[in-house]
Amino acid sequence: MFLGITVKCGRVTMEIKEKLTQNLKDAMRAKDEVRKSTIRLALASIKNMEIDRQVELEDNEILAILQKEVKSRRETIEGAEQAGRQDLIIEAEAEIKILESFLPQQLTPEQLFQLVQQAIDETGAASKRDMGKVMKMLMPKVLGRADGKTLSQIVSTLLAS
């Protein structure tokens, strides 16, 4: 305590929710409509989950929601490609870039293969029947840093060989 002010040290990074809120304010000041609407939708998803659970979400739960939002936009891109809607593709890609800026750096395919191989070795998995054990071990390690679909494809491929 210095001159009646309590100084808190040790907090290096902002929580994800605070970072989203600050970025929303910045987007509003800059009149960046895409960024503003994307962050508002993400914050609304977080708030809805908090209301459903009646607790404030932890950062790892918020990461899962953001990952889900990215997945939703990727599905939108797939549908828009089939419909020939280039405008929707461009919009969804911009939203994905915004959402990914709040996620940890994505793992490379090589890093994923290495993690999967390590999990297979640790669990003693020998066939595709053991895929659940491997995925259960991997998901907390890659939360927010890899897509679950990609991860399950790698696990399946390595267990089949």
VMD Tcl script that builds the backbone (N, CA, C; Angstrom):
set m [mol new atoms 483]
animate dup $m
set s [atomselect $m all]
$s set {name element resname resid chain x y z} {
  {N N MET 1 A 0.845 -1.171 0.000}
  {CA C MET 1 A 0.000 0.000 0.000}
  {C C MET 1 A 0.895 1.240 0.000}
  {N N PHE 2 A 0.642 2.111 -0.936}
  {CA C PHE 2 A 1.450 3.314 -1.065}
  {C C PHE 2 A 0.509 4.500 -1.206}
  {N N LEU 3 A 0.596 5.450 -0.282}
  {CA C LEU 3 A -0.281 6.632 -0.274}
  {C C LEU 3 A -1.759 6.260 -0.360}
  {N N GLY 4 A -2.135 5.208 0.349}
  {CA C GLY 4 A -3.536 4.802 0.378}
  {C C GLY 4 A -3.985 4.031 -0.849}
  {N N ILE 5 A -3.068 3.678 -1.730}
  {CA C ILE 5 A -3.416 2.944 -2.952}
  {C C ILE 5 A -2.819 1.548 -2.859}
  {N N THR 6 A -3.639 0.562 -3.041}
  {CA C THR 6 A -3.149 -0.804 -3.049}
  {C C THR 6 A -2.648 -1.129 -4.437}
  {N N VAL 7 A -1.414 -1.596 -4.508}
  {CA C VAL 7 A -0.813 -1.938 -5.795}
  {C C VAL 7 A -0.817 -3.446 -5.930}
  {N N LYS 8 A -1.434 -3.949 -6.979}
  {CA C LYS 8 A -1.449 -5.386 -7.234}
  {C C LYS 8 A -0.476 -5.689 -8.349}
  {N N CYS 9 A 0.437 -6.591 -8.073}
  {CA C CYS 9 A 1.442 -6.960 -9.065}
  {C C CYS 9 A 1.231 -8.404 -9.486}
  {N N GLY 10 A 1.886 -8.783 -10.561}
  {CA C GLY 10 A 1.888 -10.173 -10.981}
  {C C GLY 10 A 0.888 -10.495 -12.067}
  {N N ARG 11 A -0.045 -9.630 -12.345}
  {CA C ARG 11 A -1.010 -9.908 -13.404}
  {C C ARG 11 A -0.447 -9.403 -14.719}
  {N N VAL 12 A 0.007 -10.330 -15.527}
  {CA C VAL 12 A 0.704 -9.970 -16.754}
  {C C VAL 12 A -0.267 -9.760 -17.902}
  {N N THR 13 A -1.246 -10.623 -18.045}
  {CA C THR 13 A -2.161 -10.528 -19.183}
  {C C THR 13 A -3.588 -10.273 -18.708}
  {N N MET 14 A -4.380 -9.723 -19.606}
  {CA C MET 14 A -5.785 -9.490 -19.314}
  {C C MET 14 A -6.542 -10.796 -19.483}
  {N N GLU 15 A -7.606 -10.934 -18.738}
  {CA C GLU 15 A -8.458 -12.088 -18.954}
  {C C GLU 15 A -9.103 -11.936 -20.327}
  {N N ILE 16 A -9.481 -13.047 -20.900}
  {CA C ILE 16 A -10.007 -13.031 -22.266}
  {C C ILE 16 A -11.271 -12.178 -22.361}
  {N N LYS 17 A -12.153 -12.315 -21.393}
  {CA C LYS 17 A -13.404 -11.553 -21.422}
  {C C LYS 17 A -13.126 -10.049 -21.347}
  {N N GLU 18 A -12.179 -9.657 -20.504}
  {CA C GLU 18 A -11.810 -8.241 -20.403}
  {C C GLU 18 A -11.187 -7.757 -21.714}
  {N N LYS 19 A -10.374 -8.603 -22.310}
  {CA C LYS 19 A -9.732 -8.255 -23.578}
  {C C LYS 19 A -10.786 -8.079 -24.675}
  {N N LEU 20 A -11.776 -8.967 -24.693}
  {CA C LEU 20 A -12.868 -8.845 -25.665}
  {C C LEU 20 A -13.617 -7.526 -25.461}
  {N N THR 21 A -13.922 -7.215 -24.217}
  {CA C THR 21 A -14.660 -5.982 -23.914}
  {C C THR 21 A -13.869 -4.756 -24.337}
  {N N GLN 22 A -12.577 -4.743 -24.041}
  {CA C GLN 22 A -11.734 -3.612 -24.432}
  {C C GLN 22 A -11.655 -3.486 -25.950}
  {N N ASN 23 A -11.536 -4.617 -26.639}
  {CA C ASN 23 A -11.492 -4.601 -28.107}
  {C C ASN 23 A -12.814 -4.142 -28.699}
  {N N LEU 24 A -13.918 -4.472 -28.042}
  {CA C LEU 24 A -15.229 -3.996 -28.493}
  {C C LEU 24 A -15.282 -2.471 -28.429}
  {N N LYS 25 A -14.812 -1.922 -27.325}
  {CA C LYS 25 A -14.789 -0.460 -27.174}
  {C C LYS 25 A -13.915 0.180 -28.253}
  {N N ASP 26 A -12.752 -0.426 -28.496}
  {CA C ASP 26 A -11.849 0.098 -29.528}
  {C C ASP 26 A -12.498 0.042 -30.908}
  {N N ALA 27 A -13.198 -1.054 -31.193}
  {CA C ALA 27 A -13.871 -1.204 -32.488}
  {C C ALA 27 A -14.988 -0.177 -32.644}
  {N N MET 28 A -15.681 0.109 -31.556}
  {CA C MET 28 A -16.751 1.110 -31.608}
  {C C MET 28 A -16.170 2.495 -31.886}
  {N N ARG 29 A -15.043 2.805 -31.222}
  {CA C ARG 29 A -14.395 4.105 -31.453}
  {C C ARG 29 A -13.906 4.218 -32.901}
  {N N ALA 30 A -13.390 3.117 -33.424}
  {CA C ALA 30 A -12.845 3.113 -34.786}
  {C C ALA 30 A -13.930 2.933 -35.848}
  {N N LYS 31 A -15.162 2.703 -35.401}
  {CA C LYS 31 A -16.297 2.456 -36.303}
  {C C LYS 31 A -16.044 1.257 -37.221}
  {N N ASP 32 A -15.396 0.228 -36.663}
  {CA C ASP 32 A -15.109 -1.019 -37.373}
  {C C ASP 32 A -16.297 -1.962 -37.138}
  {N N GLU 33 A -17.243 -1.934 -38.071}
  {CA C GLU 33 A -18.499 -2.658 -37.894}
  {C C GLU 33 A -18.327 -4.180 -37.833}
  {N N VAL 34 A -17.457 -4.733 -38.655}
  {CA C VAL 34 A -17.263 -6.193 -38.665}
  {C C VAL 34 A -16.686 -6.648 -37.335}
  {N N ARG 35 A -15.648 -5.970 -36.887}
  {CA C ARG 35 A -15.019 -6.321 -35.612}
  {C C ARG 35 A -16.013 -6.150 -34.464}
  {N N LYS 36 A -16.747 -5.057 -34.492}
  {CA C LYS 36 A -17.714 -4.768 -33.434}
  {C C LYS 36 A -18.783 -5.854 -33.361}
  {N N SER 37 A -19.367 -6.206 -34.483}
  {CA C SER 37 A -20.445 -7.203 -34.469}
  {C C SER 37 A -19.925 -8.589 -34.102}
  {N N THR 38 A -18.719 -8.921 -34.562}
  {CA C THR 38 A -18.135 -10.228 -34.248}
  {C C THR 38 A -17.874 -10.360 -32.749}
  {N N ILE 39 A -17.279 -9.338 -32.172}
  {CA C ILE 39 A -16.977 -9.377 -30.729}
  {C C ILE 39 A -18.265 -9.350 -29.921}
  {N N ARG 40 A -19.251 -8.584 -30.355}
  {CA C ARG 40 A -20.537 -8.564 -29.639}
  {C C ARG 40 A -21.183 -9.946 -29.624}
  {N N LEU 41 A -21.144 -10.639 -30.770}
  {CA C LEU 41 A -21.716 -11.985 -30.822}
  {C C LEU 41 A -20.964 -12.944 -29.902}
  {N N ALA 42 A -19.645 -12.824 -29.857}
  {CA C ALA 42 A -18.847 -13.683 -28.976}
  {C C ALA 42 A -19.172 -13.391 -27.512}
  {N N LEU 43 A -19.245 -12.114 -27.160}
  {CA C LEU 43 A -19.582 -11.751 -25.778}
  {C C LEU 43 A -20.999 -12.197 -25.411}
  {N N ALA 44 A -21.911 -12.137 -26.371}
  {CA C ALA 44 A -23.282 -12.603 -26.121}
  {C C ALA 44 A -23.301 -14.106 -25.858}
  {N N SER 45 A -22.519 -14.863 -26.617}
  {CA C SER 45 A -22.430 -16.313 -26.400}
  {C C SER 45 A -21.875 -16.611 -25.011}
  {N N ILE 46 A -20.860 -15.854 -24.619}
  {CA C ILE 46 A -20.257 -16.035 -23.291}
  {C C ILE 46 A -21.285 -15.703 -22.215}
  {N N LYS 47 A -21.970 -14.587 -22.375}
  {CA C LYS 47 A -22.972 -14.158 -21.385}
  {C C LYS 47 A -24.096 -15.179 -21.282}
  {N N ASN 48 A -24.565 -15.707 -22.425}
  {CA C ASN 48 A -25.631 -16.716 -22.399}
  {C C ASN 48 A -25.202 -17.951 -21.628}
  {N N MET 49 A -23.957 -18.385 -21.830}
  {CA C MET 49 A -23.456 -19.554 -21.111}
  {C C MET 49 A -23.361 -19.259 -19.610}
  {N N GLU 50 A -22.936 -18.047 -19.264}
  {CA C GLU 50 A -22.848 -17.668 -17.852}
  {C C GLU 50 A -24.232 -17.649 -17.208}
  {N N ILE 51 A -25.222 -17.182 -17.952}
  {CA C ILE 51 A -26.589 -17.163 -17.430}
  {C C ILE 51 A -27.103 -18.588 -17.257}
  {N N ASP 52 A -26.834 -19.446 -18.240}
  {CA C ASP 52 A -27.269 -20.845 -18.155}
  {C C ASP 52 A -26.655 -21.543 -16.952}
  {N N ARG 53 A -25.368 -21.335 -16.752}
  {CA C ARG 53 A -24.653 -22.020 -15.660}
  {C C ARG 53 A -24.725 -21.271 -14.331}
  {N N GLN 54 A -25.116 -20.003 -14.380}
  {CA C GLN 54 A -25.204 -19.132 -13.215}
  {C C GLN 54 A -23.868 -18.967 -12.494}
  {N N VAL 55 A -22.797 -18.949 -13.259}
  {CA C VAL 55 A -21.447 -18.673 -12.741}
  {C C VAL 55 A -20.674 -17.902 -13.799}
  {N N GLU 56 A -19.629 -17.209 -13.347}
  {CA C GLU 56 A -18.756 -16.535 -14.308}
  {C C GLU 56 A -17.802 -17.573 -14.881}
  {N N LEU 57 A -17.654 -17.571 -16.194}
  {CA C LEU 57 A -16.843 -18.581 -16.863}
  {C C LEU 57 A -15.355 -18.350 -16.665}
  {N N GLU 58 A -14.629 -19.450 -16.618}
  {CA C GLU 58 A -13.168 -19.417 -16.557}
  {C C GLU 58 A -12.638 -19.171 -17.978}
  {N N ASP 59 A -11.369 -18.769 -18.063}
  {CA C ASP 59 A -10.761 -18.498 -19.363}
  {C C ASP 59 A -10.798 -19.714 -20.295}
  {N N ASN 60 A -10.570 -20.929 -19.749}
  {CA C ASN 60 A -10.576 -22.108 -20.617}
  {C C ASN 60 A -11.969 -22.376 -21.188}
  {N N GLU 61 A -13.024 -22.044 -20.438}
  {CA C GLU 61 A -14.383 -22.209 -20.950}
  {C C GLU 61 A -14.686 -21.156 -22.020}
  {N N ILE 62 A -14.159 -19.965 -21.830}
  {CA C ILE 62 A -14.329 -18.901 -22.826}
  {C C ILE 62 A -13.587 -19.269 -24.110}
  {N N LEU 63 A -12.404 -19.854 -23.962}
  {CA C LEU 63 A -11.658 -20.323 -25.139}
  {C C LEU 63 A -12.478 -21.347 -25.921}
  {N N ALA 64 A -13.142 -22.247 -25.201}
  {CA C ALA 64 A -13.966 -23.261 -25.862}
  {C C ALA 64 A -15.112 -22.606 -26.635}
  {N N ILE 65 A -15.701 -21.572 -26.074}
  {CA C ILE 65 A -16.788 -20.858 -26.759}
  {C C ILE 65 A -16.252 -20.166 -28.015}
  {N N LEU 66 A -15.104 -19.521 -27.900}
  {CA C LEU 66 A -14.518 -18.849 -29.066}
  {C C LEU 66 A -14.167 -19.855 -30.151}
  {N N GLN 67 A -13.656 -21.018 -29.749}
  {CA C GLN 67 A -13.335 -22.080 -30.707}
  {C C GLN 67 A -14.614 -22.541 -31.417}
  {N N LYS 68 A -15.689 -22.635 -30.657}
  {CA C LYS 68 A -16.982 -23.039 -31.222}
  {C C LYS 68 A -17.480 -21.986 -32.223}
  {N N GLU 69 A -17.271 -20.728 -31.915}
  {CA C GLU 69 A -17.662 -19.647 -32.826}
  {C C GLU 69 A -16.861 -19.726 -34.132}
  {N N VAL 70 A -15.579 -20.022 -34.021}
  {CA C VAL 70 A -14.738 -20.169 -35.224}
  {C C VAL 70 A -15.248 -21.347 -36.048}
  {N N LYS 71 A -15.546 -22.455 -35.386}
  {CA C LYS 71 A -16.059 -23.641 -36.084}
  {C C LYS 71 A -17.359 -23.313 -36.823}
  {N N SER 72 A -18.218 -22.548 -36.176}
  {CA C SER 72 A -19.483 -22.153 -36.789}
  {C C SER 72 A -19.239 -21.342 -38.066}
  {N N ARG 73 A -18.264 -20.435 -38.024}
  {CA C ARG 73 A -17.957 -19.633 -39.216}
  {C C ARG 73 A -17.375 -20.506 -40.327}
  {N N ARG 74 A -16.594 -21.514 -39.957}
  {CA C ARG 74 A -16.035 -22.415 -40.985}
  {C C ARG 74 A -17.153 -23.207 -41.656}
  {N N GLU 75 A -18.144 -23.599 -40.872}
  {CA C GLU 75 A -19.295 -24.296 -41.454}
  {C C GLU 75 A -20.071 -23.357 -42.367}
  {N N THR 76 A -20.150 -22.097 -41.995}
  {CA C THR 76 A -20.807 -21.096 -42.843}
  {C C THR 76 A -20.084 -20.981 -44.173}
  {N N ILE 77 A -18.754 -21.005 -44.128}
  {CA C ILE 77 A -17.957 -20.924 -45.357}
  {C C ILE 77 A -18.250 -22.115 -46.255}
  {N N GLU 78 A -18.324 -23.315 -45.672}
  {CA C GLU 78 A -18.629 -24.510 -46.471}
  {C C GLU 78 A -19.981 -24.378 -47.164}
  {N N GLY 79 A -20.980 -23.917 -46.424}
  {CA C GLY 79 A -22.306 -23.737 -47.007}
  {C C GLY 79 A -22.327 -22.659 -48.072}
  {N N ALA 80 A -21.580 -21.579 -47.820}
  {CA C ALA 80 A -21.541 -20.473 -48.772}
  {C C ALA 80 A -20.820 -20.881 -50.059}
  {N N GLU 81 A -19.811 -21.740 -49.939}
  {CA C GLU 81 A -19.114 -22.226 -51.133}
  {C C GLU 81 A -20.056 -23.042 -52.004}
  {N N GLN 82 A -20.870 -23.876 -51.366}
  {CA C GLN 82 A -21.829 -24.690 -52.122}
  {C C GLN 82 A -22.893 -23.830 -52.783}
  {N N ALA 83 A -23.235 -22.723 -52.130}
  {CA C ALA 83 A -24.253 -21.835 -52.672}
  {C C ALA 83 A -23.668 -20.780 -53.607}
  {N N GLY 84 A -22.337 -20.734 -53.691}
  {CA C GLY 84 A -21.702 -19.748 -54.558}
  {C C GLY 84 A -21.807 -18.332 -54.037}
  {N N ARG 85 A -21.845 -18.179 -52.711}
  {CA C ARG 85 A -21.989 -16.859 -52.095}
  {C C ARG 85 A -20.636 -16.335 -51.618}
  {N N GLN 86 A -19.901 -15.704 -52.501}
  {CA C GLN 86 A -18.572 -15.192 -52.187}
  {C C GLN 86 A -18.622 -14.131 -51.093}
  {N N ASP 87 A -19.698 -13.339 -51.045}
  {CA C ASP 87 A -19.821 -12.295 -50.030}
  {C C ASP 87 A -19.855 -12.881 -48.617}
  {N N LEU 88 A -20.558 -13.987 -48.437}
  {CA C LEU 88 A -20.626 -14.641 -47.132}
  {C C LEU 88 A -19.286 -15.268 -46.757}
  {N N ILE 89 A -18.588 -15.782 -47.734}
  {CA C ILE 89 A -17.272 -16.378 -47.494}
  {C C ILE 89 A -16.305 -15.316 -46.986}
  {N N ILE 90 A -16.275 -14.171 -47.645}
  {CA C ILE 90 A -15.377 -13.085 -47.253}
  {C C ILE 90 A -15.701 -12.602 -45.845}
  {N N GLU 91 A -16.989 -12.445 -45.548}
  {CA C GLU 91 A -17.416 -11.986 -44.226}
  {C C GLU 91 A -17.024 -12.995 -43.135}
  {N N ALA 92 A -17.276 -14.274 -43.383}
  {CA C ALA 92 A -16.953 -15.308 -42.399}
  {C C ALA 92 A -15.452 -15.416 -42.177}
  {N N GLU 93 A -14.658 -15.284 -43.237}
  {CA C GLU 93 A -13.204 -15.338 -43.093}
  {C C GLU 93 A -12.693 -14.172 -42.257}
  {N N ALA 94 A -13.280 -12.998 -42.436}
  {CA C ALA 94 A -12.885 -11.824 -41.640}
  {C C ALA 94 A -13.231 -12.053 -40.166}
  {N N GLU 95 A -14.404 -12.630 -39.920}
  {CA C GLU 95 A -14.819 -12.909 -38.545}
  {C C GLU 95 A -13.915 -13.954 -37.897}
  {N N ILE 96 A -13.504 -14.955 -38.660}
  {CA C ILE 96 A -12.601 -15.984 -38.133}
  {C C ILE 96 A -11.274 -15.353 -37.708}
  {N N LYS 97 A -10.732 -14.465 -38.536}
  {CA C LYS 97 A -9.470 -13.800 -38.191}
  {C C LYS 97 A -9.600 -13.011 -36.891}
  {N N ILE 98 A -10.725 -12.340 -36.722}
  {CA C ILE 98 A -10.961 -11.560 -35.503}
  {C C ILE 98 A -11.035 -12.487 -34.290}
  {N N LEU 99 A -11.811 -13.545 -34.395}
  {CA C LEU 99 A -11.956 -14.475 -33.271}
  {C C LEU 99 A -10.644 -15.176 -32.943}
  {N N GLU 100 A -9.892 -15.556 -33.968}
  {CA C GLU 100 A -8.620 -16.246 -33.737}
  {C C GLU 100 A -7.592 -15.353 -33.060}
  {N N SER 101 A -7.766 -14.042 -33.168}
  {CA C SER 101 A -6.826 -13.146 -32.500}
  {C C SER 101 A -6.949 -13.231 -30.979}
  {N N PHE 102 A -8.041 -13.792 -30.480}
  {CA C PHE 102 A -8.241 -13.960 -29.038}
  {C C PHE 102 A -7.882 -15.363 -28.565}
  {N N LEU 103 A -7.606 -16.246 -29.504}
  {CA C LEU 103 A -7.232 -17.619 -29.171}
  {C C LEU 103 A -5.713 -17.731 -29.096}
  {N N PRO 104 A -5.219 -18.707 -28.334}
  {CA C PRO 104 A -3.770 -18.930 -28.327}
  {C C PRO 104 A -3.299 -19.328 -29.720}
  {N N GLN 105 A -1.992 -19.207 -29.955}
  {CA C GLN 105 A -1.439 -19.567 -31.260}
  {C C GLN 105 A -1.773 -21.024 -31.568}
  {N N GLN 106 A -2.247 -21.259 -32.783}
  {CA C GLN 106 A -2.649 -22.595 -33.206}
  {C C GLN 106 A -1.430 -23.506 -33.354}
  {N N LEU 107 A -1.623 -24.767 -33.020}
  {CA C LEU 107 A -0.555 -25.752 -33.156}
  {C C LEU 107 A -0.365 -26.114 -34.627}
  {N N THR 108 A 0.856 -26.351 -35.008}
  {CA C THR 108 A 1.141 -26.768 -36.377}
  {C C THR 108 A 0.788 -28.250 -36.517}
  {N N PRO 109 A 0.588 -28.727 -37.747}
  {CA C PRO 109 A 0.305 -30.162 -37.935}
  {C C PRO 109 A 1.391 -31.056 -37.337}
  {N N GLU 110 A 2.642 -30.614 -37.441}
  {CA C GLU 110 A 3.739 -31.410 -36.877}
  {C C GLU 110 A 3.621 -31.506 -35.359}
  {N N GLN 111 A 3.288 -30.382 -34.719}
  {CA C GLN 111 A 3.113 -30.384 -33.265}
  {C C GLN 111 A 1.946 -31.277 -32.861}
  {N N LEU 112 A 0.873 -31.225 -33.640}
  {CA C LEU 112 A -0.285 -32.074 -33.355}
  {C C LEU 112 A 0.075 -33.553 -33.472}
  {N N PHE 113 A 0.779 -33.911 -34.550}
  {CA C PHE 113 A 1.198 -35.306 -34.725}
  {C C PHE 113 A 2.042 -35.760 -33.533}
  {N N GLN 114 A 2.936 -34.896 -33.086}
  {CA C GLN 114 A 3.808 -35.229 -31.958}
  {C C GLN 114 A 2.981 -35.426 -30.675}
  {N N LEU 115 A 2.037 -34.524 -30.411}
  {CA C LEU 115 A 1.186 -34.657 -29.226}
  {C C LEU 115 A 0.334 -35.919 -29.283}
  {N N VAL 116 A -0.220 -36.213 -30.450}
  {CA C VAL 116 A -1.057 -37.400 -30.621}
  {C C VAL 116 A -0.219 -38.659 -30.397}
  {N N GLN 117 A 0.958 -38.703 -30.985}
  {CA C GLN 117 A 1.825 -39.870 -30.820}
  {C C GLN 117 A 2.195 -40.077 -29.353}
  {N N GLN 118 A 2.476 -38.984 -28.674}
  {CA C GLN 118 A 2.809 -39.047 -27.253}
  {C C GLN 118 A 1.613 -39.571 -26.444}
  {N N ALA 119 A 0.412 -39.098 -26.753}
  {CA C ALA 119 A -0.789 -39.549 -26.048}
  {C C ALA 119 A -1.073 -41.025 -26.326}
  {N N ILE 120 A -0.843 -41.461 -27.549}
  {CA C ILE 120 A -1.037 -42.875 -27.905}
  {C C ILE 120 A -0.072 -43.736 -27.098}
  {N N ASP 121 A 1.171 -43.296 -27.006}
  {CA C ASP 121 A 2.175 -44.042 -26.244}
  {C C ASP 121 A 1.800 -44.100 -24.755}
  {N N GLU 122 A 1.351 -42.950 -24.205}
  {CA C GLU 122 A 1.024 -42.892 -22.781}
  {C C GLU 122 A -0.213 -43.724 -22.428}
  {N N THR 123 A -1.200 -43.738 -23.316}
  {CA C THR 123 A -2.423 -44.495 -23.028}
  {C C THR 123 A -2.313 -45.958 -23.429}
  {N N GLY 124 A -1.331 -46.283 -24.234}
  {CA C GLY 124 A -1.189 -47.653 -24.707}
  {C C GLY 124 A -2.237 -48.026 -25.744}
  {N N ALA 125 A -2.775 -47.013 -26.419}
  {CA C ALA 125 A -3.803 -47.240 -27.434}
  {C C ALA 125 A -3.225 -48.046 -28.596}
  {N N ALA 126 A -4.022 -49.011 -29.062}
  {CA C ALA 126 A -3.531 -49.882 -30.129}
  {C C ALA 126 A -4.444 -49.901 -31.354}
  {N N SER 127 A -5.699 -49.499 -31.176}
  {CA C SER 127 A -6.635 -49.527 -32.306}
  {C C SER 127 A -7.608 -48.358 -32.203}
  {N N LYS 128 A -8.474 -48.261 -33.210}
  {CA C LYS 128 A -9.452 -47.165 -33.224}
  {C C LYS 128 A -10.433 -47.252 -32.057}
  {N N ARG 129 A -10.560 -48.438 -31.455}
  {CA C ARG 129 A -11.434 -48.573 -30.283}
  {C C ARG 129 A -10.917 -47.740 -29.112}
  {N N ASP 130 A -9.623 -47.465 -29.099}
  {CA C ASP 130 A -9.001 -46.703 -28.018}
  {C C ASP 130 A -8.989 -45.193 -28.292}
  {N N MET 131 A -9.635 -44.782 -29.349}
  {CA C MET 131 A -9.611 -43.373 -29.757}
  {C C MET 131 A -10.150 -42.459 -28.650}
  {N N GLY 132 A -11.175 -42.892 -27.946}
  {CA C GLY 132 A -11.757 -42.087 -26.866}
  {C C GLY 132 A -10.753 -41.774 -25.776}
  {N N LYS 133 A -9.939 -42.758 -25.396}
  {CA C LYS 133 A -8.917 -42.556 -24.363}
  {C C LYS 133 A -7.912 -41.494 -24.802}
  {N N VAL 134 A -7.492 -41.604 -26.049}
  {CA C VAL 134 A -6.493 -40.671 -26.579}
  {C C VAL 134 A -7.077 -39.263 -26.659}
  {N N MET 135 A -8.287 -39.136 -27.176}
  {CA C MET 135 A -8.926 -37.821 -27.303}
  {C C MET 135 A -9.147 -37.187 -25.927}
  {N N LYS 136 A -9.549 -37.999 -24.958}
  {CA C LYS 136 A -9.784 -37.495 -23.604}
  {C C LYS 136 A -8.501 -36.910 -23.022}
  {N N MET 137 A -7.384 -37.534 -23.314}
  {CA C MET 137 A -6.101 -37.049 -22.817}
  {C C MET 137 A -5.665 -35.783 -23.559}
  {N N LEU 138 A -5.945 -35.722 -24.859}
  {CA C LEU 138 A -5.460 -34.618 -25.693}
  {C C LEU 138 A -6.262 -33.325 -25.572}
  {N N MET 139 A -7.569 -33.435 -25.458}
  {CA C MET 139 A -8.420 -32.244 -25.532}
  {C C MET 139 A -8.022 -31.145 -24.541}
  {N N PRO 140 A -7.755 -31.443 -23.279}
  {CA C PRO 140 A -7.338 -30.350 -22.387}
  {C C PRO 140 A -6.007 -29.711 -22.805}
  {N N LYS 141 A -5.138 -30.484 -23.422}
  {CA C LYS 141 A -3.821 -29.976 -23.834}
  {C C LYS 141 A -3.908 -29.043 -25.036}
  {N N VAL 142 A -4.882 -29.266 -25.904}
  {CA C VAL 142 A -4.953 -28.494 -27.147}
  {C C VAL 142 A -6.108 -27.499 -27.176}
  {N N LEU 143 A -6.822 -27.355 -26.065}
  {CA C LEU 143 A -7.994 -26.480 -26.008}
  {C C LEU 143 A -7.682 -25.081 -26.531}
  {N N GLY 144 A -8.405 -24.684 -27.544}
  {CA C GLY 144 A -8.217 -23.365 -28.134}
  {C C GLY 144 A -7.048 -23.265 -29.094}
  {N N ARG 145 A -6.236 -24.324 -29.180}
  {CA C ARG 145 A -5.052 -24.271 -30.032}
  {C C ARG 145 A -5.143 -25.214 -31.221}
  {N N ALA 146 A -6.215 -26.009 -31.278}
  {CA C ALA 146 A -6.400 -26.927 -32.411}
  {C C ALA 146 A -7.876 -27.265 -32.542}
  {N N ASP 147 A -8.279 -27.517 -33.756}
  {CA C ASP 147 A -9.648 -27.899 -34.058}
  {C C ASP 147 A -9.850 -29.372 -33.697}
  {N N GLY 148 A -10.951 -29.682 -33.008}
  {CA C GLY 148 A -11.231 -31.052 -32.595}
  {C C GLY 148 A -11.366 -32.005 -33.768}
  {N N LYS 149 A -11.932 -31.523 -34.868}
  {CA C LYS 149 A -12.113 -32.366 -36.048}
  {C C LYS 149 A -10.752 -32.774 -36.631}
  {N N THR 150 A -9.865 -31.818 -36.747}
  {CA C THR 150 A -8.516 -32.093 -37.255}
  {C C THR 150 A -7.794 -33.059 -36.329}
  {N N LEU 151 A -7.932 -32.814 -35.033}
  {CA C LEU 151 A -7.280 -33.668 -34.044}
  {C C LEU 151 A -7.784 -35.100 -34.137}
  {N N SER 152 A -9.097 -35.290 -34.253}
  {CA C SER 152 A -9.637 -36.649 -34.331}
  {C C SER 152 A -9.212 -37.339 -35.614}
  {N N GLN 153 A -9.053 -36.597 -36.716}
  {CA C GLN 153 A -8.564 -37.185 -37.959}
  {C C GLN 153 A -7.130 -37.700 -37.806}
  {N N ILE 154 A -6.308 -36.925 -37.110}
  {CA C ILE 154 A -4.915 -37.336 -36.893}
  {C C ILE 154 A -4.871 -38.570 -36.001}
  {N N VAL 155 A -5.666 -38.560 -34.918}
  {CA C VAL 155 A -5.705 -39.707 -34.012}
  {C C VAL 155 A -6.150 -40.942 -34.771}
  {N N SER 156 A -7.200 -40.809 -35.552}
  {CA C SER 156 A -7.729 -41.930 -36.321}
  {C C SER 156 A -6.685 -42.467 -37.292}
  {N N THR 157 A -5.997 -41.576 -37.984}
  {CA C THR 157 A -4.977 -41.972 -38.942}
  {C C THR 157 A -3.835 -42.736 -38.260}
  {N N LEU 158 A -3.357 -42.207 -37.146}
  {CA C LEU 158 A -2.240 -42.857 -36.454}
  {C C LEU 158 A -2.643 -44.181 -35.818}
  {N N LEU 159 A -3.875 -44.284 -35.349}
  {CA C LEU 159 A -4.323 -45.545 -34.759}
  {C C LEU 159 A -4.585 -46.613 -35.819}
  {N N ALA 160 A -4.908 -46.174 -37.041}
  {CA C ALA 160 A -5.169 -47.131 -38.125}
  {C C ALA 160 A -3.877 -47.730 -38.669}
  {N N SER 161 A -2.771 -47.004 -38.512}
  {CA C SER 161 A -1.510 -47.493 -39.087}
  {C C SER 161 A -0.735 -48.373 -38.116}
}
mol reanalyze $m
mol bondsrecalc $m
mol representation Tube
mol addrep $m
